[in-house]
Amino acid sequence: MAVFKAFKGWRPPVDIAKMLASRPYDVLDSHEARIEAEGNPYSLLHIIKPEIDLPEGVNLYSQEVYDKARDNFEAFREKGWLTQDAEDRLYIYAQTMNGKTQYGIVGCTAVDDYLNEVIKKHELTRPDKEEDRMKHVRITNANMEPVFFTYPAHAELDSLIADFVKNNAPVYDFTADDGFGHHFWVIEDKQLIGRIIDIFATFPALYVADGHHRTAAAALVGKERRLANPNHRGDEEYNFFLAVNFPDNQLTILDYNRVVTDLNGMSEAEFLEKLKQGFEITPKGSDIYKPSMLHEFSMYLGGQWYALKAKPGTYDDHDPIGVLDVTILTNQVLEPLLGITDLRRSKRIDFVGGIRGLGELSRRVDSGEMAVAFALFPVSMKQLIDIADTGNIMPPKTTWFEPKLRSGLVVHTLD
């Protein structure tokens, strides 16, 4: 059963919370981070993307960069930009996008739950990315950014959160530059905290929605700490890491689309002809066409949109992986026709999150950068949970959750 724990969070003063809260480290590159943090000394990007305070061109994985993260975190605390709550708390973090609000509970989950697969994942992680985040956790001695978990919706928990939100004003309440709303409450009531923890203890599993590398890094650093501590008890802070947990029925998964640089030596006509083996193809003209159901794709090629409907026999609705549209596209198009056999390493394919819209797909093809684009119908939460429960792994770049968590509203230290 899942372990959930209150903790003494480090939080910004109300007057700088909006300026300090930043997008996650992995959704913008160093150049974008420099621009975003320019003129804003409060931005958490100075800690989670510390290379922005060093000369351009610095090796992102050099000790100098990690040292800068530690130094900046220390400076934030010395200046009072992050101060620690006096008692263990839980927190509520809500996000509003397009008029819809999702409510997450912020606390600490257990390293043991990750190691014992009570916390279930649906993606593989890359060792180099794990090590990068592990170094960051080690040197800052903190989980600077929360991981994004989900759980099957629970009526009593929903009710407790709704009542608390109704009767208490948020501590932070702002709209970020991207138009998304962020709302944050602090739960001090020990009885309520205890009940929430007790409800989590009835959950057989929690699910990683977003942040697989941060989750792995946090858990592995915790494991390192216990092995290095001859007096390890099991209740030390390093045995837990920062997570925001959302009920599955409130989350939105957007499409995660593909663009490919070339047609593997084929003409557009040849490529269309070969696609007919696995798909019913309907031309849709020059206006953007979005897939409307599972097993339907849209393709942009040569200035035209097409609907591609996968033919029966090209997928298996009884297989949690075989049912996925990313699997169909890989097995019917990317591998056999376009010769892309390693989605993680191929330089001929790129992935575009649905938040950018399908106009980004046609733009990249029309620019000549790419030859063809494919838009997919979004994965459902049920598919994600089915895959995690059966121990399967989704193909790369399958899910895109939006809105992204803002980092910096609360930080967890490991001692």
C-alpha positions as CSV (number, residue, x, y, z in Angstrom):
1,M,0.0,0.0,0.0
2,A,1.2,3.5,-0.7
3,V,3.1,5.6,1.8
4,F,2.3,9.3,1.9
5,K,3.9,11.7,4.4
6,A,3.7,15.4,5.5
7,F,6.9,17.4,5.6
8,K,8.3,20.8,6.4
9,G,8.3,22.5,3.0
10,W,10.5,25.4,1.9
11,R,8.3,28.0,0.2
12,P,8.6,31.5,-1.2
13,P,7.0,34.6,0.3
14,V,3.7,35.5,-1.3
15,D,5.0,38.6,-3.0
16,I,7.6,36.8,-5.1
17,A,5.9,33.4,-5.6
18,K,4.8,34.1,-9.1
19,M,8.3,35.3,-10.1
20,L,10.0,32.4,-8.3
21,A,7.8,29.6,-9.7
22,S,9.2,28.3,-13.0
23,R,8.5,25.8,-15.7
24,P,10.2,22.4,-15.1
25,Y,13.9,22.0,-16.0
26,D,13.2,19.6,-18.9
27,V,10.7,21.6,-20.9
28,L,13.1,24.3,-22.0
29,D,16.7,24.4,-23.1
30,S,19.5,26.5,-21.7
31,H,19.0,29.4,-24.2
32,E,15.2,29.5,-23.5
33,A,15.9,29.4,-19.7
34,R,18.3,32.4,-20.0
35,I,15.7,34.4,-21.8
36,E,12.9,33.4,-19.4
37,A,14.9,34.2,-16.2
38,E,16.4,37.4,-17.6
39,G,15.9,40.3,-15.2
40,N,14.3,38.0,-12.6
41,P,16.7,37.0,-9.8
42,Y,13.9,35.1,-8.0
43,S,13.3,32.5,-10.8
44,L,13.9,28.9,-9.6
45,L,15.6,28.5,-13.0
46,H,18.7,29.8,-11.3
47,I,18.8,26.6,-9.3
48,I,17.3,24.0,-11.7
49,K,19.0,25.4,-14.8
50,P,22.1,26.9,-13.1
51,E,24.1,27.1,-16.3
52,I,22.2,30.3,-17.0
53,D,24.4,32.1,-14.4
54,L,27.6,30.8,-16.1
55,P,29.2,31.7,-19.5
56,E,27.3,30.3,-22.5
57,G,28.8,27.1,-23.8
58,V,29.6,25.7,-20.4
59,N,29.4,21.9,-20.2
60,L,25.9,21.3,-18.7
61,Y,27.2,18.2,-16.8
62,S,30.3,19.8,-15.4
63,Q,30.8,20.0,-11.7
64,E,30.8,23.8,-12.0
65,V,27.1,23.7,-13.0
66,Y,26.1,21.5,-10.1
67,D,28.1,23.6,-7.7
68,K,26.2,26.7,-9.0
69,A,22.9,25.0,-8.3
70,R,24.0,24.4,-4.6
71,D,25.3,27.9,-4.2
72,N,22.2,29.5,-5.6
73,F,19.9,27.3,-3.4
74,E,21.9,28.4,-0.4
75,A,21.6,32.1,-1.5
76,F,17.8,31.8,-2.0
77,R,17.5,30.6,1.6
78,E,19.9,33.2,3.1
79,K,17.9,35.9,1.3
80,G,14.6,34.6,2.6
81,W,13.3,33.8,-0.9
82,L,12.6,30.2,0.4
83,T,11.8,29.7,4.0
84,Q,10.8,26.5,5.8
85,D,7.5,25.8,7.4
86,A,7.8,25.2,11.2
87,E,5.7,22.0,11.2
88,D,4.9,19.1,8.9
89,R,2.3,20.0,6.3
90,L,0.5,18.7,3.3
91,Y,-0.4,21.1,0.5
92,I,-2.9,21.4,-2.3
93,Y,-1.7,22.5,-5.7
94,A,-4.4,23.3,-8.3
95,Q,-3.9,24.2,-11.9
96,T,-6.4,25.8,-14.3
97,M,-6.2,25.4,-18.1
98,N,-9.0,26.3,-20.5
99,G,-11.4,26.8,-17.7
100,K,-10.8,23.4,-16.2
101,T,-9.1,23.0,-12.8
102,Q,-7.3,19.9,-11.5
103,Y,-6.5,19.5,-7.8
104,G,-3.4,17.7,-6.6
105,I,-2.2,16.8,-3.1
106,V,1.4,17.6,-2.4
107,G,3.4,15.5,0.1
108,C,6.3,13.0,0.1
109,T,6.1,9.5,-1.3
110,A,8.4,6.7,-0.2
111,V,11.7,5.5,-1.8
112,D,10.7,2.0,-0.8
113,D,7.5,2.3,-2.7
114,Y,9.5,3.1,-5.9
115,L,12.0,0.3,-5.3
116,N,9.2,-2.2,-4.6
117,E,7.0,-1.1,-7.5
118,V,4.2,0.3,-5.5
119,I,4.9,3.4,-7.5
120,K,4.4,2.2,-11.0
121,K,6.0,3.6,-14.2
122,H,5.1,3.4,-17.8
123,E,8.3,4.7,-19.5
124,L,11.9,3.7,-19.6
125,T,14.5,6.1,-18.2
126,R,17.9,6.9,-19.7
127,P,20.9,6.4,-17.4
128,D,22.6,9.6,-18.4
129,K,19.5,11.7,-17.6
130,E,19.0,9.8,-14.3
131,E,22.6,10.6,-13.3
132,D,22.2,14.2,-14.1
133,R,19.2,14.6,-11.8
134,M,20.9,12.4,-9.1
135,K,23.8,14.8,-9.1
136,H,21.5,17.7,-8.8
137,V,19.6,16.1,-5.8
138,R,22.9,15.1,-4.1
139,I,24.5,18.5,-4.3
140,T,21.4,20.6,-3.4
141,N,20.4,18.0,-0.8
142,A,16.8,18.6,-1.9
143,N,14.0,17.7,-4.3
144,M,13.8,21.1,-5.9
145,E,11.0,20.0,-8.2
146,P,8.0,17.7,-7.6
147,V,7.2,14.6,-9.6
148,F,3.7,14.3,-11.1
149,F,1.8,11.2,-9.9
150,T,-1.8,10.0,-10.3
151,Y,-4.1,7.7,-8.5
152,P,-7.6,6.2,-9.2
153,A,-10.0,8.9,-8.1
154,H,-11.3,8.4,-4.5
155,A,-14.7,10.0,-3.5
156,E,-13.8,10.8,0.1
157,L,-10.5,12.3,-0.8
158,D,-12.1,14.4,-3.5
159,S,-14.7,15.6,-0.9
160,L,-12.0,16.5,1.7
161,I,-10.1,18.5,-0.9
162,A,-13.2,20.3,-2.2
163,D,-14.3,21.2,1.3
164,F,-10.9,22.5,2.2
165,V,-10.6,24.6,-0.9
166,K,-14.1,26.0,-0.5
167,N,-13.4,27.1,3.1
168,N,-9.8,28.4,2.8
169,A,-8.2,31.0,0.7
170,P,-5.1,29.9,-1.3
171,V,-1.7,31.1,-0.1
172,Y,-0.6,31.6,-3.7
173,D,-2.9,32.4,-6.5
174,F,-1.6,33.6,-9.9
175,T,-1.8,33.3,-13.6
176,A,1.5,32.5,-15.3
177,D,2.6,34.1,-18.6
178,D,1.3,31.1,-20.5
179,G,-2.2,31.9,-19.3
180,F,-2.4,28.9,-16.9
181,G,-3.7,29.5,-13.4
182,H,-1.8,28.2,-10.3
183,H,-3.4,28.0,-6.9
184,F,-1.7,26.7,-3.7
185,W,-3.1,25.9,-0.2
186,V,-1.2,24.9,3.0
187,I,-3.0,22.2,5.1
188,E,-2.1,22.7,8.8
189,D,-5.0,20.7,10.4
190,K,-3.4,17.6,11.8
191,Q,-6.6,15.6,11.8
192,L,-7.1,16.3,8.1
193,I,-3.5,15.5,7.4
194,G,-3.8,12.2,9.2
195,R,-7.0,11.3,7.3
196,I,-5.5,12.0,3.9
197,I,-2.4,9.9,4.8
198,D,-4.7,7.1,5.9
199,I,-6.6,7.2,2.6
200,F,-3.4,7.0,0.7
201,A,-2.4,3.9,2.7
202,T,-5.4,2.1,1.2
203,F,-4.1,2.7,-2.4
204,P,-2.3,-0.4,-3.8
205,A,-0.4,1.8,-6.2
206,L,0.5,5.3,-7.3
207,Y,1.4,6.0,-11.0
208,V,4.1,8.2,-12.4
209,A,2.3,10.5,-14.9
210,D,5.2,12.8,-15.7
211,G,8.8,13.0,-14.4
212,H,10.2,9.5,-14.7
213,H,13.8,10.7,-14.5
214,R,13.2,12.9,-11.5
215,T,11.4,10.0,-9.8
216,A,14.2,7.5,-10.4
217,A,16.8,10.0,-9.3
218,A,15.1,10.9,-6.1
219,A,14.6,7.3,-5.2
220,L,18.1,6.2,-6.1
221,V,19.7,9.1,-4.1
222,G,17.5,8.0,-1.1
223,K,18.8,4.5,-1.5
224,E,22.4,5.7,-1.6
225,R,21.9,7.7,1.6
226,R,20.5,4.7,3.5
227,L,23.4,2.5,2.4
228,A,25.9,5.2,3.6
229,N,24.2,5.6,7.0
230,P,25.2,3.0,9.5
231,N,22.5,4.2,11.9
232,H,19.8,4.2,9.2
233,R,16.3,4.0,10.8
234,G,13.9,4.4,7.9
235,D,12.2,7.6,9.0
236,E,14.9,10.0,7.8
237,E,13.8,12.6,5.2
238,Y,16.0,11.0,2.5
239,N,13.6,8.0,2.5
240,F,11.0,10.2,0.9
241,F,10.7,12.5,-2.1
242,L,8.4,15.3,-3.3
243,A,5.3,14.5,-5.3
244,V,2.1,16.0,-6.4
245,N,-0.7,13.4,-6.7
246,F,-3.7,14.1,-8.9
247,P,-6.9,11.9,-9.3
248,D,-6.9,10.2,-12.7
249,N,-10.3,11.6,-13.7
250,Q,-9.1,15.2,-13.5
251,L,-6.0,14.9,-15.7
252,T,-5.6,15.8,-19.4
253,I,-3.3,13.9,-21.7
254,L,-2.6,15.7,-24.9
255,D,-1.5,14.1,-28.2
256,Y,2.3,13.6,-28.7
257,N,3.0,13.8,-32.4
258,R,5.8,12.9,-34.8
259,V,7.6,14.7,-37.6
260,V,10.1,12.9,-39.9
261,T,12.9,14.5,-42.0
262,D,12.6,12.4,-45.1
263,L,10.6,9.6,-46.9
264,N,13.5,7.1,-46.9
265,G,14.2,7.5,-50.6
266,M,10.5,7.4,-51.7
267,S,8.5,10.0,-53.6
268,E,5.4,11.3,-52.0
269,A,3.3,9.2,-54.4
270,E,5.2,6.0,-53.6
271,F,4.9,6.6,-49.9
272,L,1.1,7.1,-50.1
273,E,0.8,3.9,-52.1
274,K,2.7,1.9,-49.5
275,L,0.6,3.4,-46.7
276,K,-2.5,1.8,-48.3
277,Q,-1.3,-1.6,-47.1
278,G,-2.2,-0.7,-43.5
279,F,-4.5,2.3,-43.7
280,E,-7.6,3.6,-45.4
281,I,-6.5,7.0,-46.6
282,T,-8.8,10.0,-47.1
283,P,-7.5,13.3,-48.4
284,K,-8.6,16.3,-46.2
285,G,-7.3,19.3,-48.1
286,S,-5.0,22.1,-46.8
287,D,-7.0,22.8,-43.6
288,I,-5.7,21.2,-40.4
289,Y,-7.3,17.9,-39.7
290,K,-7.2,16.4,-36.2
291,P,-7.8,12.7,-35.4
292,S,-11.2,12.2,-33.7
293,M,-10.9,8.6,-32.4
294,L,-8.5,5.8,-31.5
295,H,-6.7,4.2,-34.4
296,E,-7.3,7.3,-36.6
297,F,-4.3,9.4,-37.5
298,S,-3.8,12.6,-39.5
299,M,-0.8,13.1,-41.8
300,Y,0.5,16.2,-43.4
301,L,2.4,15.6,-46.6
302,G,3.1,17.8,-49.6
303,G,0.9,20.7,-48.4
304,Q,-2.1,18.4,-47.8
305,W,-3.7,16.7,-44.7
306,Y,-4.9,13.1,-44.9
307,A,-6.9,11.0,-42.5
308,L,-5.4,7.5,-42.0
309,K,-7.6,4.9,-40.5
310,A,-5.7,1.8,-39.4
311,K,-7.1,-1.4,-41.0
312,P,-8.3,-4.3,-38.8
313,G,-5.4,-6.7,-38.1
314,T,-2.8,-3.9,-37.8
315,Y,-3.5,-3.6,-34.0
316,D,-4.6,-5.7,-31.0
317,D,-7.2,-4.1,-28.8
318,H,-6.6,-6.9,-26.2
319,D,-2.9,-6.0,-25.8
320,P,-2.1,-3.0,-23.6
321,I,0.8,-2.1,-25.9
322,G,-0.6,-3.3,-29.2
323,V,-3.7,-1.2,-28.8
324,L,-1.7,2.1,-28.7
325,D,-1.6,4.3,-31.7
326,V,2.1,5.0,-31.2
327,T,2.6,1.2,-31.6
328,I,0.6,1.1,-34.8
329,L,2.4,4.0,-36.3
330,T,5.8,2.5,-35.4
331,N,5.0,-1.0,-36.6
332,Q,3.2,0.0,-39.8
333,V,5.0,3.2,-40.9
334,L,8.1,4.3,-39.0
335,E,10.0,1.0,-39.0
336,P,9.0,-0.8,-42.2
337,L,8.5,2.2,-44.5
338,L,10.7,5.0,-43.2
339,G,13.4,2.8,-41.7
340,I,13.3,4.4,-38.2
341,T,14.1,1.5,-35.8
342,D,15.2,3.4,-32.7
343,L,12.9,6.2,-31.7
344,R,15.1,7.2,-28.8
345,R,18.2,7.8,-30.8
346,S,17.3,8.4,-34.4
347,K,18.0,11.9,-35.7
348,R,15.5,11.6,-38.5
349,I,12.4,11.9,-36.2
350,D,11.3,14.6,-33.7
351,F,8.4,14.7,-31.3
352,V,5.9,17.6,-30.9
353,G,3.8,18.0,-27.8
354,G,0.1,18.6,-28.4
355,I,0.2,21.9,-26.5
356,R,1.9,23.4,-29.6
357,G,-1.0,22.6,-31.9
358,L,-1.1,20.8,-35.2
359,G,-0.1,24.0,-37.0
360,E,3.4,23.4,-35.7
361,L,3.4,20.1,-37.7
362,S,2.4,21.8,-41.0
363,R,4.8,24.6,-40.3
364,R,7.8,22.3,-39.9
365,V,6.9,20.4,-43.1
366,D,6.2,23.5,-45.1
367,S,9.6,25.0,-44.0
368,G,11.4,22.1,-45.6
369,E,12.8,21.0,-42.3
370,M,10.6,17.9,-42.3
371,A,9.1,15.8,-45.0
372,V,6.0,14.4,-43.3
373,A,4.1,14.8,-40.0
374,F,1.8,12.5,-38.1
375,A,-0.8,13.5,-35.5
376,L,-2.1,10.9,-33.1
377,F,-5.2,10.6,-30.9
378,P,-4.3,11.1,-27.3
379,V,-3.6,8.1,-25.0
380,S,-6.3,7.7,-22.2
381,M,-5.6,7.5,-18.5
382,K,-7.1,4.0,-18.6
383,Q,-4.5,2.9,-21.2
384,L,-1.7,4.4,-19.1
385,I,-2.8,2.7,-15.9
386,D,-3.4,-0.7,-17.7
387,I,0.1,-0.5,-19.1
388,A,1.7,0.3,-15.7
389,D,-0.4,-2.4,-13.9
390,T,0.7,-5.1,-16.3
391,G,4.4,-4.1,-16.0
392,N,4.6,-3.0,-19.6
393,I,6.4,0.1,-20.9
394,M,5.0,2.6,-23.4
395,P,6.9,3.4,-26.5
396,P,9.0,6.7,-26.2
397,K,7.1,10.0,-26.3
398,T,3.6,8.6,-25.9
399,T,2.1,10.9,-23.3
400,W,2.1,14.7,-22.9
401,F,0.5,16.0,-19.8
402,E,-0.6,19.7,-19.6
403,P,-0.5,21.9,-17.8
404,K,3.0,21.3,-16.5
405,L,3.7,21.7,-12.8
406,R,5.4,24.9,-11.8
407,S,8.5,24.3,-9.8
408,G,9.4,26.2,-6.6
409,L,6.1,26.6,-4.9
410,V,7.4,24.1,-2.3
411,V,10.8,22.3,-2.0
412,H,11.7,19.2,0.1
413,T,15.1,18.9,1.7
414,L,16.6,15.5,2.6
415,D,17.5,16.2,6.2
